[in-house]
């Protein structure tokens, strides 16, 4: 099996984190339905998870406090590059239900962010 991943990370000011989290929740809701057993989801999606954490001033010593930012990640593992293409196409088609297209989702998140982690989105 050829495993391919989408891994995105964003650093967001705490006061904008709730908006970004709502965008991620909409995407997660869509994924739960789209990758259900009834929709042959397990032949495309291996796993997916979203993370949210305060950005610590010193990650090795949380007692030093936080920066005032929140770190979000999206981590999605697919069975093939074709499954990623299927995902991106269908996520865009989902725009009518969520009112957020895949490109708009990323643009909305980027607009809220201080900076993407490592400066770019990675597709591995």
N, C-alpha and C positions, 0 to 999 in steps of 0.2 A: 504494500500500500504506500502510495506517495502522499505524505502528510505535508500540507501547506498551511500557513498561518497568517492571520491578520493580527497584529499587535500594535495598538495605538496607545500613547500616553500623553496626558495633558496636565499642565500645572495651571490652576484656576484660582483667582482671588476668592477667599472664603465667601464674600458677599455675593458672588456670582455662581457659587457651587450648586445651589439648589436648582437653578435653571439648567445647568449642564446635566445634573442628575436626572431631571425630568426627561431630557432628550434621550439619555441612555435607557431609562425605564421604558419609553415608547419603543425603542429598538428591541429591547429584551422581550417585551410583550409580543411584538411581531414575530421574533425568532421562536418563541415558545409554540406558536401556532404553525409557522412555516416549517419547522423542523420536527413536527410531531410524527408519531409512528404512522398515522393515517396519511401523511403527506410524504412518506418514504424518507423522512429526515435523517435517519441513522446511516443511510448510504452516502450522505453528503457531509454532515456535521459530526465531528468526533467529540468536541467539547467547546463550551463557551463560558466565559465568566467576565464579570466587570468588577473592578476594585475601586475603592475610595479610601483615602487615608489623609490625615493631616500631613503637611510637609514639615518635617522637624528641622529645626536649626542645625542640630547635630544628630543624624540618624542613629549613631551609636550611643547617644545619651539623651533619651526623650525628656529627661528632667530639665534640659536647657530650653525647652519650650518650642513653639512653632513659629513659622515664618508669616502666618496669616494667609497661607495658600492651602489648597487642597489638591492632591494628586489623584487623577482618575486614570484607569487603564481599561482597555477593551482587549480581550484575548480570545480569539476564535480559531479553532483548529479544524481544518477541512480535509477530506479524503483526497482531493486533487485540485489542481489549478482550475479545472472546469467547474468544480463545485464553488470555488470563490467567485468565478465569473457569474454563475447562476445566482449566487447570493447577492452580488452587487446589482445585477439586473432586476431581481425581484424586490430588493430593498427599495430601489428607485420607484418601482411600480406601486409600492406601498404608500407612496406620498399622498394619495387621495385620502387614505384612512387616517394617517398620522399628521398630515399637513407638514411633514418634514421629509424631504427627499434625502437620499444618501449624500449627494454633494452638499445640499443645504444643511444636513445634520453636521457634517464636518465643518462647514463654514460657520454655522451657529456656534459650535463648540470653539472653533478658533477665535471667533470674535470675543468670546468670554475669557480667553486664556491669556496668561502672561507669556507663555511660550510652550510650544510642544516639547516634550521630553526628548532630548537629543536633537531637537531642531527639525525633525521630519517624521513622516509616517513610514513605517517599515512593512514590507510585504516579504515574508521569508518562505 
